[in-house]
Amino acid sequence: MRFLVVGDPMLPAAALTEAVREVFGADTRVEGVDWRPASEEEFWHLRSQVEKYGPDAGQPPAELTDKVKRADVIITHHTPLNAALIASAPAAYIGVCRAGTENVDVKAASAKGIKVMKTMGRNAEAVSDFTLALMLAELRNLAKGHAALAQGQWKKKYANAAFMGDMYEKVVGLVGFGYIARLVAQKLAGFRVKILVYDPYVSAGQLQAAGVHQATLEELCRQSDFISIHARLSEATAGFIGREAFAWMKPTVYLINTARAGLVDEAALLNALQERRIGGAALDVFWTEPLPQNHPLLSLDNVTLTPHLAGATRDTFRQTPYLLLQELKQALRRQDLSDWFVN
């Protein structure tokens, strides 16, 4: 079996090659190529464009045109694999070291009979940790306090001074209840909060077993002190946290987003923050990345902003290819049976 590994600045081909040989054997044939945009800024821009608009928005390495012709399995991370590349590939499998497959033309792969596999839950520990960190940071003004001190200010009062409280007995609403949200719920247990969940794809029995409470989106918005978003971005969910949802929310609620910016209507969020119709927001994802220097969010005092860091830990990057390759190996033994296949 011939592997082609396609690395990038976050997960290089050398690391992918090492993982392939550890999982499939030291004598496995592996070719590698790295996607190297001209700068780190360009990489993040192209990565964002590919996530929004699909693989045709990227600029894959020229070497791929030749190398895909010799691969039985292609392993990638963020590098775009468009229809033209897939058309010339004899591969049976494409593995993506992420939970999303926006960088692969899945339709073109399906037309050729190529199975596409994603990596489920690969950064769930990292993102769930970060979600709790953002909740506390926005509630207790951790980042804002540091920023004030760095500017020579001993500042004691912030935008939430009138309602800043403790986590104890607060209501936390989780929008979506996949790998990450389930870990968030487990980690919140020690804070003794009540957890509401809106996820139409999870049964009431599963939610009850997890110790959380089922809610409609309106119920969740009206009752929650924190709303944390963990849904997948799709045509159906794009912008679904919009003006109506913000109108339902408490004026003291904190919105936390470590998922995808596109799940939230940008104009509606900005309006709610500017008019103090919600308590604040903590955001790790943005509609344009990197965040433009003149973006209105940067002028607000009721937000905590981080540059898409939630899933970016060494532990996550180290384990991701192993998770994917081990699942692929098991799927081959089970004759392609795996929930990780997307087609």
MOLINRA-V29325 format. One record per backbone hydrogen bond with DSSP energy under -0.5 kcal/mol. NH is the residue of the N-H (numbers start at 1). CO is the residue of the C=O. E is the energy in kcal/mol with one decimal. If there is no record, write none. Layout:
NH | CO | E
NH | CO | E
//
This chain:
3 | 1 | -0.5
3 | 29 | -2.8
4 | 73 | -2.7
5 | 31 | -2.9
6 | 75 | -3.2
7 | 5 | -0.6
7 | 33 | -2.4
8 | 11 | -1.1
15 | 12 | -0.5
16 | 12 | -1.7
17 | 13 | -2.8
18 | 14 | -2.1
19 | 15 | -1.9
20 | 16 | -2.4
21 | 17 | -2.2
22 | 18 | -1.8
23 | 19 | -2.2
24 | 20 | -3.2
25 | 21 | -1.0
28 | 25 | -1.8
29 | 1 | -0.6
30 | 28 | -0.5
31 | 3 | -2.6
33 | 5 | -2.0
35 | 7 | -2.8
36 | 34 | -0.8
43 | 39 | -2.2
44 | 40 | -2.3
45 | 41 | -2.2
46 | 42 | -3.0
47 | 43 | -2.8
48 | 44 | -2.0
49 | 45 | -2.4
50 | 46 | -2.7
51 | 47 | -2.0
52 | 48 | -1.7
53 | 49 | -3.2
54 | 50 | -2.4
57 | 54 | -2.0
58 | 55 | -1.3
64 | 61 | -1.4
65 | 62 | -1.3
66 | 63 | -0.8
67 | 63 | -2.3
68 | 64 | -2.6
69 | 66 | -1.2
70 | 67 | -1.8
71 | 68 | -1.1
72 | 2 | -2.6
73 | 2 | -2.1
74 | 93 | -2.3
75 | 4 | -2.9
76 | 95 | -2.8
77 | 6 | -0.6
81 | 103 | -3.3
82 | 80 | -0.6
86 | 82 | -2.3
87 | 83 | -2.4
88 | 84 | -0.9
88 | 85 | -0.7
89 | 86 | -1.4
90 | 68 | -0.7
92 | 72 | -2.8
93 | 72 | -1.5
94 | 115 | -2.6
95 | 74 | -3.3
96 | 117 | -3.0
97 | 76 | -2.8
97 | 95 | -0.5
98 | 96 | -1.7
104 | 101 | -1.8
105 | 81 | -2.1
106 | 104 | -1.8
109 | 105 | -2.1
110 | 106 | -2.9
111 | 107 | -2.1
112 | 108 | -1.0
112 | 109 | -0.6
113 | 110 | -1.3
114 | 109 | -3.0
115 | 92 | -2.5
115 | 113 | -0.5
117 | 94 | -3.0
118 | 340 | -2.5
119 | 98 | -3.1
120 | 118 | -0.7
122 | 119 | -1.0
124 | 121 | -1.1
127 | 123 | -2.8
128 | 124 | -2.3
129 | 125 | -2.2
130 | 126 | -2.2
131 | 127 | -2.3
132 | 128 | -1.8
133 | 129 | -2.0
134 | 130 | -2.5
135 | 131 | -2.1
136 | 132 | -2.3
137 | 133 | -2.6
138 | 134 | -2.5
139 | 135 | -2.4
140 | 136 | -2.8
141 | 137 | -0.7
142 | 137 | -1.3
145 | 141 | -2.6
146 | 142 | -2.0
147 | 143 | -2.5
148 | 144 | -2.3
149 | 145 | -2.2
150 | 146 | -2.5
151 | 147 | -1.0
151 | 148 | -0.6
152 | 149 | -2.0
153 | 148 | -3.0
155 | 153 | -1.1
159 | 301 | -0.6
161 | 158 | -2.2
163 | 160 | -1.8
164 | 160 | -1.5
169 | 191 | -0.5
169 | 192 | -1.9
170 | 167 | -2.4
172 | 170 | -0.5
172 | 194 | -3.1
173 | 171 | -0.5
173 | 226 | -3.4
174 | 172 | -0.5
174 | 196 | -3.0
175 | 173 | -0.6
175 | 228 | -2.6
176 | 174 | -0.9
176 | 198 | -2.3
182 | 178 | -2.2
183 | 179 | -1.5
184 | 180 | -2.4
185 | 181 | -2.5
186 | 182 | -2.0
187 | 183 | -2.7
188 | 184 | -1.9
189 | 185 | -0.7
189 | 186 | -0.8
190 | 187 | -0.5
191 | 188 | -2.0
192 | 189 | -1.5
193 | 188 | -0.6
194 | 170 | -2.4
196 | 172 | -2.6
196 | 194 | -0.5
197 | 213 | -2.8
198 | 174 | -2.4
199 | 197 | -0.6
202 | 199 | -1.7
207 | 203 | -1.9
208 | 204 | -2.5
209 | 205 | -2.2
210 | 206 | -1.3
211 | 208 | -1.3
212 | 207 | -2.3
213 | 195 | -2.7
215 | 197 | -2.2
220 | 216 | -2.5
221 | 217 | -2.5
222 | 218 | -2.4
223 | 219 | -1.8
224 | 220 | -2.0
225 | 171 | -3.3
226 | 171 | -1.7
227 | 254 | -2.7
228 | 173 | -3.1
229 | 256 | -2.3
230 | 175 | -3.3
238 | 234 | -1.7
239 | 262 | -2.9
240 | 237 | -2.1
241 | 263 | -2.1
242 | 240 | -1.2
246 | 242 | -2.6
247 | 243 | -2.0
248 | 244 | -1.2
249 | 245 | -0.9
250 | 221 | -0.7
253 | 250 | -1.2
254 | 225 | -1.9
255 | 280 | -2.2
256 | 227 | -3.4
257 | 282 | -2.3
258 | 229 | -0.8
263 | 260 | -1.5
264 | 261 | -2.3
265 | 241 | -2.4
266 | 264 | -0.7
269 | 265 | -2.3
270 | 266 | -2.7
271 | 267 | -2.4
272 | 268 | -2.2
273 | 269 | -2.4
274 | 270 | -3.0
275 | 271 | -2.2
276 | 273 | -1.2
277 | 272 | -2.7
278 | 272 | -0.9
279 | 253 | -1.4
280 | 253 | -1.5
281 | 302 | -1.6
282 | 255 | -2.9
283 | 304 | -2.4
284 | 257 | -2.5
285 | 257 | -0.6
295 | 292 | -1.8
298 | 295 | -1.6
299 | 296 | -1.6
300 | 297 | -1.5
304 | 281 | -2.1
306 | 283 | -2.3
308 | 284 | -0.9
308 | 306 | -1.9
312 | 309 | -1.6
313 | 311 | -1.6
317 | 313 | -2.3
318 | 314 | -2.6
319 | 315 | -2.0
320 | 316 | -2.1
321 | 317 | -0.7
323 | 319 | -2.3
324 | 320 | -2.3
325 | 321 | -2.7
326 | 322 | -2.5
327 | 323 | -1.9
328 | 324 | -2.5
329 | 325 | -2.5
330 | 326 | -2.1
331 | 327 | -2.5
332 | 328 | -2.4
333 | 329 | -1.6
334 | 330 | -2.0
335 | 332 | -0.9
336 | 331 | -3.1
337 | 331 | -0.7
338 | 336 | -0.9
341 | 338 | -1.0
342 | 116 | -2.8
343 | 116 | -0.6
//
